Amino acid sequence: MSTADRLTALEQQLTAMRSGNLDLLNQVGELKTEVQALRAQIEELQQQLELEKQSGRNQALDFDDRLNRLEKAAAQSVSAPSLPSMPATPTASPNATIPAPTGAAAPAVQEASPRVYGDASTLGKGMDERGAYSAAFDALKAGRYAESARAFQTFLDSYPSGVFAPNAMYWLGESYYVTQNYALALEQFQALLNQYPTHDKAAGALLKVGLCQYGLRQLDAAEATLSRVVARYPGTEAARTADDRLRAIQLSRVR
């Protein structure tokens, strides 16, 4: 073989190797996304368990307070002095004067109405919020991405400052991302970073901003964003995924 033929063969082999490496990187990225989804499920279950524990503690405290107040009221009723019996009314003569009463009648003992701990409407909203979030997350886990996107958007419209709002913003972006609606996904992930920059979803959101830019073929912006992920969150899963995608960008530019 001539030198030119040998160079051509080597270039073909190198191109095939690069293509194979890109496929492997994409597969690794998909696996990491699945792992993140599983971790998110565990996180949501832990949050729900903590809310259930807190609700149980509040109910126990309220029950104990009511019981104490009932016991005090019962003790006061037992220890209250009995009223003296009224003497028999003597037969009064026509000219006798009726003496004026010497004291006012004793007031009746009334039990104080039970106090309500916590705002009932707020507690009801909290339960509604958790139910709406769980329904949207169930749709996402089942792969009904269009339905989950609508549900998470409705949730954010109803509870824009709720406990689950940051997570809902992240999973709304994820619902768009998996269906390759990169522009909409980018908007949600960026909004999460703007409103909750220190939230535990911030690393994943910044990574997804870079991946959305990559999907939109904004390679310069994607490279800059992914580099920030590596620098800001070293040693994390998000940083490793960002580093892998940076290598893919570099390989695509060499080709």
PAKE-533134 format. One record per residue (C-alpha): chain; residue number from 1; x, y, z. Coordinates in nm, 4 decimals. Each point is the difference from the previous one (the first is absolute). Last residue first. Layout:
REM PAKE-533134
<node><unit>A</unit><pos>NUM</pos><px>X</px><py>Y</py><pz>Z</pz></node>
...
This chain:
REM PAKE-533134
<node><unit>A</unit><pos>255</pos><px>-1.3774</px><py>1.5823</py><pz>1.3207</pz></node>
<node><unit>A</unit><pos>254</pos><px>0.2160</px><py>0.1842</py><pz>0.2528</pz></node>
<node><unit>A</unit><pos>253</pos><px>-0.3026</px><py>0.2082</py><pz>0.0999</pz></node>
<node><unit>A</unit><pos>252</pos><px>-0.2085</px><py>-0.3095</py><pz>0.0732</pz></node>
<node><unit>A</unit><pos>251</pos><px>0.2802</px><py>-0.1389</py><pz>0.2173</pz></node>
<node><unit>A</unit><pos>250</pos><px>0.0130</px><py>0.3206</py><pz>0.2068</pz></node>
<node><unit>A</unit><pos>249</pos><px>-0.3738</px><py>-0.0009</py><pz>0.0481</pz></node>
<node><unit>A</unit><pos>248</pos><px>0.0107</px><py>-0.3639</py><pz>0.1095</pz></node>
<node><unit>A</unit><pos>247</pos><px>0.2783</px><py>0.0778</py><pz>0.2477</pz></node>
<node><unit>A</unit><pos>246</pos><px>-0.2135</px><py>0.2790</py><pz>0.1463</pz></node>
<node><unit>A</unit><pos>245</pos><px>-0.2869</px><py>-0.2485</py><pz>0.0255</pz></node>
<node><unit>A</unit><pos>244</pos><px>0.2101</px><py>-0.2316</py><pz>0.2138</pz></node>
<node><unit>A</unit><pos>243</pos><px>0.1142</px><py>0.2892</py><pz>0.2208</pz></node>
<node><unit>A</unit><pos>242</pos><px>-0.3596</px><py>0.1118</py><pz>0.0531</pz></node>
<node><unit>A</unit><pos>241</pos><px>-0.0992</px><py>-0.3536</py><pz>0.1038</pz></node>
<node><unit>A</unit><pos>240</pos><px>0.2878</px><py>-0.0118</py><pz>0.2482</pz></node>
<node><unit>A</unit><pos>239</pos><px>-0.0877</px><py>0.3446</py><pz>0.1386</pz></node>
<node><unit>A</unit><pos>238</pos><px>-0.3673</px><py>-0.0946</py><pz>0.0452</pz></node>
<node><unit>A</unit><pos>237</pos><px>0.0980</px><py>-0.3197</py><pz>0.1799</pz></node>
<node><unit>A</unit><pos>236</pos><px>0.1994</px><py>0.2084</py><pz>0.2449</pz></node>
<node><unit>A</unit><pos>235</pos><px>0.3776</px><py>0.0137</py><pz>0.0452</pz></node>
<node><unit>A</unit><pos>234</pos><px>0.0274</px><py>0.3691</py><pz>-0.0799</pz></node>
<node><unit>A</unit><pos>233</pos><px>-0.3226</px><py>0.2049</py><pz>0.0146</pz></node>
<node><unit>A</unit><pos>232</pos><px>0.0957</px><py>0.3565</py><pz>-0.0987</pz></node>
<node><unit>A</unit><pos>231</pos><px>0.2896</px><py>-0.0740</py><pz>-0.2364</pz></node>
<node><unit>A</unit><pos>230</pos><px>-0.1559</px><py>-0.2965</py><pz>-0.1802</pz></node>
<node><unit>A</unit><pos>229</pos><px>-0.3392</px><py>0.1721</py><pz>-0.0209</pz></node>
<node><unit>A</unit><pos>228</pos><px>0.1633</px><py>0.3211</py><pz>-0.1229</pz></node>
<node><unit>A</unit><pos>227</pos><px>0.1715</px><py>-0.1975</py><pz>-0.2790</pz></node>
<node><unit>A</unit><pos>226</pos><px>-0.3392</px><py>-0.1378</py><pz>-0.0980</pz></node>
<node><unit>A</unit><pos>225</pos><px>-0.1330</px><py>0.3543</py><pz>-0.0357</pz></node>
<node><unit>A</unit><pos>224</pos><px>0.2928</px><py>0.1202</py><pz>-0.2129</pz></node>
<node><unit>A</unit><pos>223</pos><px>-0.0121</px><py>-0.3067</py><pz>-0.2260</pz></node>
<node><unit>A</unit><pos>222</pos><px>-0.3751</px><py>0.0329</py><pz>-0.0428</pz></node>
<node><unit>A</unit><pos>221</pos><px>0.0270</px><py>0.3691</py><pz>-0.0903</pz></node>
<node><unit>A</unit><pos>220</pos><px>0.2619</px><py>-0.0753</py><pz>-0.2645</pz></node>
<node><unit>A</unit><pos>219</pos><px>-0.1913</px><py>-0.3024</py><pz>-0.1273</pz></node>
<node><unit>A</unit><pos>218</pos><px>-0.3391</px><py>0.1625</py><pz>-0.0458</pz></node>
<node><unit>A</unit><pos>217</pos><px>-0.1155</px><py>-0.3057</py><pz>-0.1943</pz></node>
<node><unit>A</unit><pos>216</pos><px>-0.3475</px><py>0.0187</py><pz>0.1605</pz></node>
<node><unit>A</unit><pos>215</pos><px>0.0675</px><py>-0.3382</py><pz>0.1589</pz></node>
<node><unit>A</unit><pos>214</pos><px>0.3317</px><py>0.1335</py><pz>0.1321</pz></node>
<node><unit>A</unit><pos>213</pos><px>-0.1789</px><py>0.3011</py><pz>0.1450</pz></node>
<node><unit>A</unit><pos>212</pos><px>-0.2434</px><py>-0.2395</py><pz>0.1649</pz></node>
<node><unit>A</unit><pos>211</pos><px>0.2932</px><py>-0.2016</py><pz>0.1365</pz></node>
<node><unit>A</unit><pos>210</pos><px>0.1579</px><py>0.3149</py><pz>0.1435</pz></node>
<node><unit>A</unit><pos>209</pos><px>-0.3235</px><py>0.1068</py><pz>0.1683</pz></node>
<node><unit>A</unit><pos>208</pos><px>-0.0406</px><py>-0.3600</py><pz>0.1183</pz></node>
<node><unit>A</unit><pos>207</pos><px>0.3332</px><py>0.0194</py><pz>0.1829</pz></node>
<node><unit>A</unit><pos>206</pos><px>-0.1059</px><py>0.3264</py><pz>0.1645</pz></node>
<node><unit>A</unit><pos>205</pos><px>-0.3256</px><py>-0.1636</py><pz>0.1119</pz></node>
<node><unit>A</unit><pos>204</pos><px>0.1795</px><py>-0.3058</py><pz>0.1356</pz></node>
<node><unit>A</unit><pos>203</pos><px>0.2300</px><py>0.2164</py><pz>0.2098</pz></node>
<node><unit>A</unit><pos>202</pos><px>-0.2881</px><py>0.2227</py><pz>0.1158</pz></node>
<node><unit>A</unit><pos>201</pos><px>-0.2219</px><py>-0.2891</py><pz>0.1110</pz></node>
<node><unit>A</unit><pos>200</pos><px>0.1374</px><py>0.0185</py><pz>0.3559</pz></node>
<node><unit>A</unit><pos>199</pos><px>-0.1247</px><py>0.3584</py><pz>0.0162</pz></node>
<node><unit>A</unit><pos>198</pos><px>0.2604</px><py>0.2755</py><pz>0.0330</pz></node>
<node><unit>A</unit><pos>197</pos><px>-0.0918</px><py>0.1948</py><pz>-0.3158</pz></node>
<node><unit>A</unit><pos>196</pos><px>-0.3760</px><py>-0.0225</py><pz>0.0671</pz></node>
<node><unit>A</unit><pos>195</pos><px>-0.1711</px><py>0.2744</py><pz>-0.2040</pz></node>
<node><unit>A</unit><pos>194</pos><px>0.2518</px><py>0.0532</py><pz>-0.2806</pz></node>
<node><unit>A</unit><pos>193</pos><px>0.1166</px><py>-0.3617</py><pz>-0.0118</pz></node>
<node><unit>A</unit><pos>192</pos><px>-0.3582</px><py>-0.1268</py><pz>-0.0151</pz></node>
<node><unit>A</unit><pos>191</pos><px>-0.0828</px><py>0.2491</py><pz>-0.2755</pz></node>
<node><unit>A</unit><pos>190</pos><px>0.3011</px><py>-0.1243</py><pz>-0.1982</pz></node>
<node><unit>A</unit><pos>189</pos><px>-0.1217</px><py>-0.3588</py><pz>0.0269</pz></node>
<node><unit>A</unit><pos>188</pos><px>-0.3498</px><py>0.1015</py><pz>-0.1102</pz></node>
<node><unit>A</unit><pos>187</pos><px>0.1098</px><py>0.2084</py><pz>-0.3007</pz></node>
<node><unit>A</unit><pos>186</pos><px>0.2460</px><py>-0.2658</py><pz>-0.1154</pz></node>
<node><unit>A</unit><pos>185</pos><px>-0.2774</px><py>-0.2599</py><pz>0.0010</pz></node>
<node><unit>A</unit><pos>184</pos><px>-0.2174</px><py>0.2200</py><pz>-0.2201</pz></node>
<node><unit>A</unit><pos>183</pos><px>0.2841</px><py>0.0498</py><pz>-0.2504</pz></node>
<node><unit>A</unit><pos>182</pos><px>0.1052</px><py>-0.3655</py><pz>0.0135</pz></node>
<node><unit>A</unit><pos>181</pos><px>-0.3350</px><py>-0.1509</py><pz>-0.0883</pz></node>
<node><unit>A</unit><pos>180</pos><px>0.1849</px><py>-0.3268</py><pz>-0.0596</pz></node>
<node><unit>A</unit><pos>179</pos><px>-0.2755</px><py>-0.2183</py><pz>0.1552</pz></node>
<node><unit>A</unit><pos>178</pos><px>0.2379</px><py>-0.0928</py><pz>0.2831</pz></node>
<node><unit>A</unit><pos>177</pos><px>0.0790</px><py>0.3684</py><pz>0.0508</pz></node>
<node><unit>A</unit><pos>176</pos><px>-0.3588</px><py>0.1212</py><pz>0.0275</pz></node>
<node><unit>A</unit><pos>175</pos><px>-0.0878</px><py>-0.2362</py><pz>0.2832</pz></node>
<node><unit>A</unit><pos>174</pos><px>0.3404</px><py>0.0755</py><pz>0.1560</pz></node>
<node><unit>A</unit><pos>173</pos><px>-0.0781</px><py>0.3717</py><pz>0.0022</pz></node>
<node><unit>A</unit><pos>172</pos><px>-0.3279</px><py>-0.0742</py><pz>0.1771</pz></node>
<node><unit>A</unit><pos>171</pos><px>0.2000</px><py>-0.2239</py><pz>0.2322</pz></node>
<node><unit>A</unit><pos>170</pos><px>0.2283</px><py>0.2866</py><pz>0.1009</pz></node>
<node><unit>A</unit><pos>169</pos><px>-0.2798</px><py>0.2526</py><pz>0.0430</pz></node>
<node><unit>A</unit><pos>168</pos><px>-0.1962</px><py>-0.2503</py><pz>0.2114</pz></node>
<node><unit>A</unit><pos>167</pos><px>0.3043</px><py>-0.0580</py><pz>0.2175</pz></node>
<node><unit>A</unit><pos>166</pos><px>0.0322</px><py>0.3728</py><pz>0.0632</pz></node>
<node><unit>A</unit><pos>165</pos><px>-0.3770</px><py>0.0370</py><pz>0.0678</pz></node>
<node><unit>A</unit><pos>164</pos><px>-0.0302</px><py>-0.2905</py><pz>0.2464</pz></node>
<node><unit>A</unit><pos>163</pos><px>-0.0289</px><py>0.2129</py><pz>0.3120</pz></node>
<node><unit>A</unit><pos>162</pos><px>-0.2288</px><py>0.2459</py><pz>-0.1725</pz></node>
<node><unit>A</unit><pos>161</pos><px>0.0875</px><py>0.3414</py><pz>-0.1367</pz></node>
<node><unit>A</unit><pos>160</pos><px>-0.1653</px><py>-0.0312</py><pz>-0.3440</pz></node>
<node><unit>A</unit><pos>159</pos><px>-0.2737</px><py>-0.2285</py><pz>0.1393</pz></node>
<node><unit>A</unit><pos>158</pos><px>-0.2955</px><py>0.0115</py><pz>-0.2408</pz></node>
<node><unit>A</unit><pos>157</pos><px>0.1835</px><py>0.1040</py><pz>-0.3183</pz></node>
<node><unit>A</unit><pos>156</pos><px>0.2906</px><py>-0.2239</py><pz>0.0998</pz></node>
<node><unit>A</unit><pos>155</pos><px>-0.2341</px><py>-0.2981</py><pz>0.0367</pz></node>
<node><unit>A</unit><pos>154</pos><px>-0.1659</px><py>0.0700</py><pz>-0.3326</pz></node>
<node><unit>A</unit><pos>153</pos><px>0.3434</px><py>0.0028</py><pz>-0.1641</pz></node>
<node><unit>A</unit><pos>152</pos><px>0.0911</px><py>-0.3258</py><pz>0.1761</pz></node>
<node><unit>A</unit><pos>151</pos><px>-0.3222</px><py>-0.1638</py><pz>-0.1193</pz></node>
<node><unit>A</unit><pos>150</pos><px>0.0354</px><py>0.1186</py><pz>-0.3602</pz></node>
<node><unit>A</unit><pos>149</pos><px>0.3598</px><py>-0.1237</py><pz>-0.0172</pz></node>
<node><unit>A</unit><pos>148</pos><px>-0.0982</px><py>-0.3278</py><pz>0.1679</pz></node>
<node><unit>A</unit><pos>147</pos><px>-0.2703</px><py>-0.0604</py><pz>-0.2612</pz></node>
<node><unit>A</unit><pos>146</pos><px>0.2387</px><py>0.0659</py><pz>-0.2891</pz></node>
<node><unit>A</unit><pos>145</pos><px>0.2596</px><py>-0.2215</py><pz>0.1654</pz></node>
<node><unit>A</unit><pos>144</pos><px>-0.2133</px><py>-0.3056</py><pz>0.0652</pz></node>
<node><unit>A</unit><pos>143</pos><px>0.3076</px><py>-0.2138</py><pz>0.0741</pz></node>
<node><unit>A</unit><pos>142</pos><px>-0.1490</px><py>-0.1649</py><pz>0.3084</pz></node>
<node><unit>A</unit><pos>141</pos><px>0.2488</px><py>0.1806</py><pz>0.2239</pz></node>
<node><unit>A</unit><pos>140</pos><px>-0.1101</px><py>0.3335</py><pz>-0.1465</pz></node>
<node><unit>A</unit><pos>139</pos><px>-0.3686</px><py>-0.0773</py><pz>0.0549</pz></node>
<node><unit>A</unit><pos>138</pos><px>0.0756</px><py>-0.0983</py><pz>0.3597</pz></node>
<node><unit>A</unit><pos>137</pos><px>0.1847</px><py>0.3305</py><pz>0.0475</pz></node>
<node><unit>A</unit><pos>136</pos><px>-0.3044</px><py>0.1977</py><pz>-0.1114</pz></node>
<node><unit>A</unit><pos>135</pos><px>-0.2297</px><py>-0.1924</py><pz>0.2363</pz></node>
<node><unit>A</unit><pos>134</pos><px>0.2484</px><py>0.0367</py><pz>0.2871</pz></node>
<node><unit>A</unit><pos>133</pos><px>0.0200</px><py>0.3764</py><pz>-0.0508</pz></node>
<node><unit>A</unit><pos>132</pos><px>-0.3782</px><py>0.0383</py><pz>0.0003</pz></node>
<node><unit>A</unit><pos>131</pos><px>-0.0327</px><py>-0.2119</py><pz>0.3150</pz></node>
<node><unit>A</unit><pos>130</pos><px>0.2772</px><py>0.1910</py><pz>0.1783</pz></node>
<node><unit>A</unit><pos>129</pos><px>-0.1598</px><py>0.3320</py><pz>-0.0819</pz></node>
<node><unit>A</unit><pos>128</pos><px>-0.3464</px><py>-0.1155</py><pz>0.1033</pz></node>
<node><unit>A</unit><pos>127</pos><px>0.1370</px><py>-0.1155</py><pz>0.3374</pz></node>
<node><unit>A</unit><pos>126</pos><px>0.1751</px><py>0.3316</py><pz>0.0463</pz></node>
<node><unit>A</unit><pos>125</pos><px>-0.3126</px><py>0.1893</py><pz>-0.1037</pz></node>
<node><unit>A</unit><pos>124</pos><px>-0.1969</px><py>-0.1804</py><pz>0.2669</pz></node>
<node><unit>A</unit><pos>123</pos><px>0.2592</px><py>0.0879</py><pz>0.2631</pz></node>
<node><unit>A</unit><pos>122</pos><px>-0.0162</px><py>0.3629</py><pz>-0.1054</pz></node>
<node><unit>A</unit><pos>121</pos><px>-0.3804</px><py>0.0001</py><pz>0.0187</pz></node>
<node><unit>A</unit><pos>120</pos><px>0.0089</px><py>-0.1563</py><pz>0.3461</pz></node>
<node><unit>A</unit><pos>119</pos><px>0.2446</px><py>0.2577</py><pz>0.1299</pz></node>
<node><unit>A</unit><pos>118</pos><px>0.2006</px><py>-0.1578</py><pz>0.2769</pz></node>
<node><unit>A</unit><pos>117</pos><px>-0.1001</px><py>-0.1075</py><pz>0.3495</pz></node>
<node><unit>A</unit><pos>116</pos><px>-0.3729</px><py>0.0394</py><pz>0.0551</pz></node>
<node><unit>A</unit><pos>115</pos><px>-0.0985</px><py>0.1022</py><pz>0.3553</pz></node>
<node><unit>A</unit><pos>114</pos><px>-0.2833</px><py>-0.1854</py><pz>0.1677</pz></node>
<node><unit>A</unit><pos>113</pos><px>-0.2845</px><py>0.2181</py><pz>0.1376</pz></node>
<node><unit>A</unit><pos>112</pos><px>0.0406</px><py>0.0986</py><pz>0.3648</pz></node>
<node><unit>A</unit><pos>111</pos><px>-0.2234</px><py>-0.1891</py><pz>0.2380</pz></node>
<node><unit>A</unit><pos>110</pos><px>-0.2723</px><py>0.2071</py><pz>0.1692</pz></node>
<node><unit>A</unit><pos>109</pos><px>-0.0743</px><py>0.0072</py><pz>0.3728</pz></node>
<node><unit>A</unit><pos>108</pos><px>-0.3316</px><py>0.1801</py><pz>0.0683</pz></node>
<node><unit>A</unit><pos>107</pos><px>0.0254</px><py>0.3364</py><pz>0.1744</pz></node>
<node><unit>A</unit><pos>106</pos><px>-0.0942</px><py>0.0177</py><pz>0.3680</pz></node>
<node><unit>A</unit><pos>105</pos><px>-0.3161</px><py>0.2093</py><pz>0.0638</pz></node>
<node><unit>A</unit><pos>104</pos><px>0.0629</px><py>0.3427</py><pz>0.1484</pz></node>
<node><unit>A</unit><pos>103</pos><px>0.0022</px><py>0.0511</py><pz>0.3745</pz></node>
<node><unit>A</unit><pos>102</pos><px>-0.2115</px><py>0.1103</py><pz>0.2975</pz></node>
<node><unit>A</unit><pos>101</pos><px>-0.3366</px><py>-0.0101</py><pz>-0.1678</pz></node>
<node><unit>A</unit><pos>100</pos><px>-0.2381</px><py>0.2687</py><pz>0.1325</pz></node>
<node><unit>A</unit><pos>99</pos><px>-0.2201</px><py>-0.0939</py><pz>0.2857</pz></node>
<node><unit>A</unit><pos>98</pos><px>-0.3754</px><py>-0.0321</py><pz>-0.0704</pz></node>
<node><unit>A</unit><pos>97</pos><px>-0.1934</px><py>0.2254</py><pz>0.2361</pz></node>
<node><unit>A</unit><pos>96</pos><px>-0.2580</px><py>-0.1379</py><pz>0.2363</pz></node>
<node><unit>A</unit><pos>95</pos><px>-0.3375</px><py>0.1714</py><pz>0.0106</pz></node>
<node><unit>A</unit><pos>94</pos><px>-0.1954</px><py>-0.2849</py><pz>-0.1558</pz></node>
<node><unit>A</unit><pos>93</pos><px>0.1729</px><py>-0.2484</py><pz>0.2236</pz></node>
<node><unit>A</unit><pos>92</pos><px>0.2492</px><py>-0.2254</py><pz>-0.1603</pz></node>
<node><unit>A</unit><pos>91</pos><px>-0.0126</px><py>-0.3695</py><pz>0.0241</pz></node>
<node><unit>A</unit><pos>90</pos><px>0.3575</px><py>-0.1015</py><pz>0.0033</pz></node>
<node><unit>A</unit><pos>89</pos><px>0.1746</px><py>-0.1093</py><pz>-0.3180</pz></node>
<node><unit>A</unit><pos>88</pos><px>0.2022</px><py>-0.3070</py><pz>0.0751</pz></node>
<node><unit>A</unit><pos>87</pos><px>0.3694</px><py>0.0696</py><pz>-0.0082</pz></node>
<node><unit>A</unit><pos>86</pos><px>0.1870</px><py>-0.0189</py><pz>-0.3330</pz></node>
<node><unit>A</unit><pos>85</pos><px>0.2641</px><py>-0.2669</py><pz>-0.0120</pz></node>
<node><unit>A</unit><pos>84</pos><px>0.3548</px><py>0.1268</py><pz>-0.0106</pz></node>
<node><unit>A</unit><pos>83</pos><px>0.1768</px><py>-0.0347</py><pz>-0.3417</pz></node>
<node><unit>A</unit><pos>82</pos><px>0.2535</px><py>-0.2778</py><pz>-0.0217</pz></node>
<node><unit>A</unit><pos>81</pos><px>0.3622</px><py>0.1022</py><pz>-0.0093</pz></node>
<node><unit>A</unit><pos>80</pos><px>0.1866</px><py>-0.0835</py><pz>-0.3306</pz></node>
<node><unit>A</unit><pos>79</pos><px>0.2551</px><py>-0.2833</py><pz>0.0504</pz></node>
<node><unit>A</unit><pos>78</pos><px>-0.1744</px><py>-0.2500</py><pz>-0.2306</pz></node>
<node><unit>A</unit><pos>77</pos><px>-0.0630</px><py>0.2493</py><pz>-0.2826</pz></node>
<node><unit>A</unit><pos>76</pos><px>0.3565</px><py>0.1309</py><pz>0.0207</pz></node>
<node><unit>A</unit><pos>75</pos><px>0.1390</px><py>-0.3519</py><pz>-0.0339</pz></node>
<node><unit>A</unit><pos>74</pos><px>-0.2145</px><py>-0.0668</py><pz>-0.3096</pz></node>
<node><unit>A</unit><pos>73</pos><px>0.1159</px><py>0.3235</py><pz>-0.1647</pz></node>
<node><unit>A</unit><pos>72</pos><px>0.3630</px><py>-0.0868</py><pz>0.0719</pz></node>
<node><unit>A</unit><pos>71</pos><px>-0.0414</px><py>-0.3486</py><pz>-0.1513</pz></node>
<node><unit>A</unit><pos>70</pos><px>-0.1681</px><py>0.1438</py><pz>-0.3106</pz></node>
<node><unit>A</unit><pos>69</pos><px>0.2844</px><py>0.2502</py><pz>-0.0447</pz></node>
<node><unit>A</unit><pos>68</pos><px>0.2632</px><py>-0.2708</py><pz>0.0304</pz></node>
<node><unit>A</unit><pos>67</pos><px>-0.1786</px><py>-0.2214</py><pz>-0.2544</pz></node>
<node><unit>A</unit><pos>66</pos><px>-0.0230</px><py>0.2855</py><pz>-0.2509</pz></node>
<node><unit>A</unit><pos>65</pos><px>0.3709</px><py>0.0705</py><pz>0.0353</pz></node>
<node><unit>A</unit><pos>64</pos><px>0.0918</px><py>-0.3660</py><pz>-0.0459</pz></node>
<node><unit>A</unit><pos>63</pos><px>-0.2139</px><py>-0.0259</py><pz>-0.3137</pz></node>
<node><unit>A</unit><pos>62</pos><px>0.1597</px><py>0.3120</py><pz>-0.1490</pz></node>
<node><unit>A</unit><pos>61</pos><px>0.3496</px><py>-0.1278</py><pz>0.0770</pz></node>
<node><unit>A</unit><pos>60</pos><px>-0.0771</px><py>-0.3401</py><pz>-0.1540</pz></node>
<node><unit>A</unit><pos>59</pos><px>-0.1486</px><py>0.1609</py><pz>-0.3110</pz></node>
<node><unit>A</unit><pos>58</pos><px>0.3077</px><py>0.2175</py><pz>-0.0467</pz></node>
<node><unit>A</unit><pos>57</pos><px>0.2323</px><py>-0.2994</py><pz>0.0418</pz></node>
<node><unit>A</unit><pos>56</pos><px>-0.1968</px><py>-0.2015</py><pz>-0.2559</pz></node>
<node><unit>A</unit><pos>55</pos><px>0.0133</px><py>0.2860</py><pz>-0.2522</pz></node>
<node><unit>A</unit><pos>54</pos><px>0.3749</px><py>0.0282</py><pz>0.0497</pz></node>
<node><unit>A</unit><pos>53</pos><px>0.0460</px><py>-0.3734</py><pz>-0.0568</pz></node>
<node><unit>A</unit><pos>52</pos><px>-0.2142</px><py>0.0107</py><pz>-0.3151</pz></node>
<node><unit>A</unit><pos>51</pos><px>0.1998</px><py>0.2958</py><pz>-0.1306</pz></node>
<node><unit>A</unit><pos>50</pos><px>0.3238</px><py>-0.1888</py><pz>0.0656</pz></node>
<node><unit>A</unit><pos>49</pos><px>-0.1320</px><py>-0.3049</py><pz>-0.1845</pz></node>
<node><unit>A</unit><pos>48</pos><px>-0.1027</px><py>0.2147</py><pz>-0.2981</pz></node>
<node><unit>A</unit><pos>47</pos><px>0.3457</px><py>0.1547</py><pz>-0.0138</pz></node>
<node><unit>A</unit><pos>46</pos><px>0.1677</px><py>-0.3410</py><pz>0.0152</pz></node>
<node><unit>A</unit><pos>45</pos><px>-0.2249</px><py>-0.1312</py><pz>-0.2765</pz></node>
<node><unit>A</unit><pos>44</pos><px>0.0855</px><py>0.3027</py><pz>-0.2151</pz></node>
<node><unit>A</unit><pos>43</pos><px>0.3716</px><py>-0.0554</py><pz>0.0528</pz></node>
<node><unit>A</unit><pos>42</pos><px>-0.0237</px><py>-0.3683</py><pz>-0.0870</pz></node>
<node><unit>A</unit><pos>41</pos><px>-0.1829</px><py>0.0885</py><pz>-0.3202</pz></node>
<node><unit>A</unit><pos>40</pos><px>0.2641</px><py>0.2616</py><pz>-0.0775</pz></node>
<node><unit>A</unit><pos>39</pos><px>0.2718</px><py>-0.2588</py><pz>0.0410</pz></node>
<node><unit>A</unit><pos>38</pos><px>-0.1781</px><py>-0.2205</py><pz>-0.2512</pz></node>
<node><unit>A</unit><pos>37</pos><px>-0.0265</px><py>0.2909</py><pz>-0.2445</pz></node>
<node><unit>A</unit><pos>36</pos><px>0.3688</px><py>0.0793</py><pz>0.0474</pz></node>
<node><unit>A</unit><pos>35</pos><px>0.0870</px><py>-0.3631</py><pz>-0.0766</pz></node>
<node><unit>A</unit><pos>34</pos><px>-0.2084</px><py>0.0166</py><pz>-0.3172</pz></node>
<node><unit>A</unit><pos>33</pos><px>0.1786</px><py>0.3176</py><pz>-0.1067</pz></node>
<node><unit>A</unit><pos>32</pos><px>0.3344</px><py>-0.1675</py><pz>0.0683</pz></node>
<node><unit>A</unit><pos>31</pos><px>-0.0978</px><py>-0.2888</py><pz>-0.2224</pz></node>
<node><unit>A</unit><pos>30</pos><px>-0.0955</px><py>0.2380</py><pz>-0.2798</pz></node>
<node><unit>A</unit><pos>29</pos><px>0.3314</px><py>0.1837</py><pz>0.0300</pz></node>
<node><unit>A</unit><pos>28</pos><px>0.1920</px><py>-0.3276</py><pz>-0.0092</pz></node>
<node><unit>A</unit><pos>27</pos><px>-0.1848</px><py>-0.0963</py><pz>-0.3171</pz></node>
<node><unit>A</unit><pos>26</pos><px>0.0834</px><py>0.3374</py><pz>-0.1558</pz></node>
<node><unit>A</unit><pos>25</pos><px>0.3638</px><py>-0.0384</py><pz>0.0961</pz></node>
<node><unit>A</unit><pos>24</pos><px>0.0087</px><py>-0.3488</py><pz>-0.1504</pz></node>
<node><unit>A</unit><pos>23</pos><px>-0.1506</px><py>0.1249</py><pz>-0.3250</pz></node>
<node><unit>A</unit><pos>22</pos><px>0.2529</px><py>0.2832</py><pz>-0.0096</pz></node>
<node><unit>A</unit><pos>21</pos><px>0.2840</px><py>-0.2462</py><pz>0.0550</pz></node>
<node><unit>A</unit><pos>20</pos><px>-0.1229</px><py>-0.2193</py><pz>-0.2835</pz></node>
<node><unit>A</unit><pos>19</pos><px>-0.0106</px><py>0.2975</py><pz>-0.2339</pz></node>
<node><unit>A</unit><pos>18</pos><px>0.3510</px><py>0.0941</py><pz>0.1045</pz></node>
<node><unit>A</unit><pos>17</pos><px>0.1231</px><py>-0.3542</py><pz>-0.0630</pz></node>
<node><unit>A</unit><pos>16</pos><px>-0.1632</px><py>-0.0088</py><pz>-0.3427</pz></node>
<node><unit>A</unit><pos>15</pos><px>0.1591</px><py>0.3335</py><pz>-0.0901</pz></node>
<node><unit>A</unit><pos>14</pos><px>0.3400</px><py>-0.1269</py><pz>0.1152</pz></node>
<node><unit>A</unit><pos>13</pos><px>-0.0371</px><py>-0.3173</py><pz>-0.2078</pz></node>
<node><unit>A</unit><pos>12</pos><px>-0.0958</px><py>0.2020</py><pz>-0.3055</pz></node>
<node><unit>A</unit><pos>11</pos><px>0.2926</px><py>0.2355</py><pz>0.0540</pz></node>
<node><unit>A</unit><pos>10</pos><px>0.2360</px><py>-0.2992</py><pz>0.0319</pz></node>
<node><unit>A</unit><pos>9</pos><px>-0.1298</px><py>-0.1475</py><pz>-0.3263</pz></node>
<node><unit>A</unit><pos>8</pos><px>0.0438</px><py>0.3326</py><pz>-0.1802</pz></node>
<node><unit>A</unit><pos>7</pos><px>0.3532</px><py>0.0353</py><pz>0.1349</pz></node>
<node><unit>A</unit><pos>6</pos><px>0.0853</px><py>-0.3525</py><pz>-0.1201</pz></node>
<node><unit>A</unit><pos>5</pos><px>-0.1410</px><py>0.0753</py><pz>-0.3412</pz></node>
<node><unit>A</unit><pos>4</pos><px>0.2006</px><py>0.3227</py><pz>-0.0209</pz></node>
<node><unit>A</unit><pos>3</pos><px>0.3187</px><py>-0.1813</py><pz>0.1036</pz></node>
<node><unit>A</unit><pos>2</pos><px>-0.0503</px><py>-0.2545</py><pz>-0.2682</pz></node>
<node><unit>A</unit><pos>1</pos><px>-0.1125</px><py>-0.3495</py><pz>0.0743</pz></node>
